[in-house]
């Protein structure tokens, strides 16, 4: 079992930055791929990015590539989502998720989810 807790959300003006954290507890963190997803009001959950540990690959959605960066600190059992040049359309609840093996853009493949953290970008 893996427990995930996100933090770092908040209100920021367009063009600003935020860094989200996802702290994991439970089983060996380094064996899991970690993903970030988001869900805006009235919209379906959307893939943001994922980082595999097994093959080192990182995946980003086209909408965030070049602005968002995923990193992980296995010693702290934490994965981060650095978000720069934020836009109002980035407003959503952001979730981290974990799965065994390689990262995936499909949320259905992830086994564990955090509770989410709200990010609001004002224009």
C-alpha positions, 0 to 999 in steps of 0.5 A: 500500500502507498499513501500519497499526500499532495501539498503546495497548491494555492492562488497565483497570478498568470505568469507566476509559479508554484511547486507542488509536492507529493509525499509518499509513504508505504512501500518502496517509493523508488519502484513506482512511477509517479504521475500528475493529473489535473481536473478542472470543474466540469472537465474530465481528468487530464494527464499532466506528466509522469516520471518513471524510475525504472527507465528514467523516462519523463512524459509531459502533456503538450499543454504543459511541456516546456512550462512544467517539470517533474522531479523526484527525491527518492531519499525524501519519498517525494515527487515534485511538479514545478509549474512555471508561466502559469495560465488561467487554463491551468486552474484545476485540482492537481493529483499525484498518482503511483503505479508499478513499472513505467509511467503512463498517460492513462490514469486508469493504470495508476493504483494509488492516488492522493487527495488533490491540491487546488491550483487557481491561476488568476488572469 
